[in-house]
Amino acid sequence: MEGDIEQPALRQAPLEESANIIEEIRARGPALTPAERKVADAVLDDPAAAMKSSTAVLARKAGVSDPTVNRFCLSLGCAGFPELKLRLAQSIARGVPFVNRHVSAEDTTETYAGKIFDATTSALSRAQDRLDMAQIGQAVDALASASRISFFGIGGSGAVAVDAQHKFVRLDVPAIAQSDIVMQRMQAAGMDDGDVVVFISNTGCTISLIENARLAASRGAKLLALTAAGSPLADVCDIVIGIDPVEDADIYVPMASRIVHLVILDILATGVILGRGPGFHARLARIKESLRSGRRAM
């Protein structure tokens, strides 16, 4: 048990009923005291087990005193541990219990595979909950009216950019993906009004992308970003579809974030296609038919 003297805690403002308490714990982590963070880690490590625990059991797992558990609950706007357990049950029932269980060297194949699936499911659910549909609408309108669309990404995001090109090349507008910094810069320098550039970045802090975004903007291009809201890259772009990073980019490959970006691009491509109207479907059918001869019959 810890040796600190517990101080009386004030109950915070109640959380909205629609809030996911697991996401709230993750979001408030940096503001918690060191002792409270131990409780948060214990809850996030296994929300289902925490939901079934008593105050004493959770305190022992976290290595803190019973009053610290209560103080942790109050910091989240819960009246006490029973209310926290109820909120955990509600979050788990919504199917997104995973928050922050990283793969470790001790994990079995079954364990790390499960963690990766859980991480991806959680990231997609969180992105859906927080997606700004007004921004999606603006992005679809910009792409639908573009004279040329470029997708810029580096590293893992470069692969997402290539996938985006595969989706948008079916439309009646030139689309190209660039993952090379120099090629991006040359293309940005040659842009004009009517160009739309989609920047894809997990962190939004890559210097070369930010510089190329500024260059493209100076040429009159409209900039759209799939990146972390409030990031340096987001600050440069006209339309931002904010996707919070769900991995530590300095340590982990941003797998879940990349899947989220792919889904967002599916949404944008679908929006543009629907906006073209039924007559446009014949074009898509022709493109699909052109690929049929390249497949062997089953």
Buried (B, 14 or more C-beta within 10 A) or exposed (E): EBEEEBEEBEEEEEBEEEBBBBBBBBEBBEEBBEBBBBBBBBBBBBBEBBBEBEBEBBBBBBBBBBBBBBBBBBBBBBEEBEBBBEBBBBBBEEEBBBBBBEEEEEBEEEEBEBBBEBBBBBBBBBBEEEBBEEBBEBBBBBBBEBEBBBBBBBBBBBBBBBBBBEBBBBBEBEBBBBBEBEEBBEBBEEBEEEBBBBBBBBBBBBEEBBBBBEBBBEBEBBBBBBBBBEBBBBEBBBBBBBBBBBBEBEEBEBBBBBBBBBBBBEBBBEBBBEEBEEEBEEBEEEEEEEEEEEEEEE
